Amino acid sequence: MAGYATVDPTTGVLVKEFDTMPDAEAERSVERAHTAFRTWRRSGVADRAALLQRIADGHREHSDELAALMTLEMGKPVAQARGEVALAASIYEYYAVNGPALLADEELDVAGPGRAVVRTEPIGALLGIMPWNYPYYQVARFVAPNLLLGNTILLKHAGNCPQEALRIADLITGAGCPDGVYQNVFASNDQIARMIAHPFLQGVSLTGSERAGQAVGGVAGANLKKSVLELGGSDAFIVLADADVDLAARDAATGRFANAGQACTSSKRLIVEDAVWDDFLGAFLARAQEWAAGDPREETTKLGPMSSLAARADLVAQVEDAVAKGAAVHLGGVVPDGPGAFYPATVLSGVDTTMRAYHEELFGPVAVIYRAASAEDAVRIANDSPYGLGGAVFGRDEARAAHVADQLDVGMVGINTTIKSAPELPFGGVKNSGIGRELGRFGLDEFANKKLVRTR
């Protein structure tokens, strides 16, 4: 099979294949990006902002088409797919509207005469390595701030969403992006490593697995290139004894099963204080049963297939390992008959440190519920993870919930809400969940030269 292919996860049928680019073309793409940077960086910020607005408009204009491609290539239910397209458009628009002000010179207080400012400038050609689970949103949060800055972009998308990658490139080019400023690259892993090492490339952003982050970060570090790594997550969802159980159960189910559970910030570990264990378990199971699997092309479908048969097989192995070692299955856990990569909403309890499901990210519609003796015990369980992306704490006493949230080793936490991405909010984690931040003003600073200008 070619390096890039559309395989419909609803049916398992191969739809279309695309070859990886020749080695010489991969090298030329870096050279083109470097050459284009010389001009693009000198273009006016107002012109770059106007380009982003046109890209946002293009996403909205073609929303149904883009959503249908997403449903075809990675199985996202069409209603959720349109929501993602709208989110991507809002990110381009956010930087179009707010970016120029965020890029304004920052005046510093100085001792003595004269003045000093910090100027935010671009650094050059960048490589983005994007995942399949949010194929438009993930691209937008990397591309929008960097095009505004004046950087140029090479975009390597996931191998299972090539048609979406090409359509994004068409939208950006059609919006008036100059030649060489944005390039889609169907590159192999070896080509990617050579691109990162190329002296003309100045930085790389990856959203993906820990293993991919180690590989990309290793090459970037060896070549003194800036990297932003948004990796896995195993977010804790803490339900305190005074929580609104119905609200917590509803948000936990949505947070776990939306996008078939294939989200870094999905509520993967539900940690419940003993006093409300029975009430929450019953309410959550009732909510989980509402997430019935179905055809992702139907408007009413909430749970589509997983992205591939291989992804489902990995999840099944993790669940089977837990069950074999004593975990209880409250719902789901059985691979359905028929074609496609479907897997039911599944709920486990009794998971302990001997099981893969305790330490590993479950990237699919499987929730694990833990019983905590107290709020302190809930914090202990939550922090006993190699990941530190997001989290949530539910409790009617917001001051107490905030105190619990302050003790979580994460990059993002919600109080009586799960983490929902928005253009103005920083996104990123700690520990094995990655390095750096995206979105908001923070997304403008990662691949920027914060140049000090001192006047006597």
Buried (B, 14 or more C-beta within 10 A) or exposed (E): EEBBBBBBBBEBEEEEEBEBBEEEBBBEBBEBBBBBBEBBBEEEBEEBBBBBBBBBBBBBEBBEEBBBBBBBBBBBBBBBBBBBBBBBBBBBBBBBBBBBEBBEEEEEEEEEEEEBBBBBBBBBBBBBBBBBBBBBBBBBBBBBBBBBBBBBBBBBBBBBBBBBBBBBBEBBBEBEBEEBBBBBBBBBBEBBBBBBBBEBBBBBBBBBBBEBBEBBBEBBEEBEBBBBBBBBBBBBBBBBBBBBBEBBBBBBBBBBBBBBBBBBBBBBBBBBBEBBBEBBBEBBBEBBBEBEBBBBBEEEBBBBBBBBBEBBEBBBEBBBBBBEBEBEBBBBBEBEEEBBBBBBBBBBBBBEEEBBBBBBBBBBBBBBBBBBEEBEBBBBBBBBBEBBBBBBBBBEEEEBBBBBBEBBBBBBBBBBEBBEBEBEBBBBBBBBBBBBBBBBBBBBBBBBEEEEEEEE
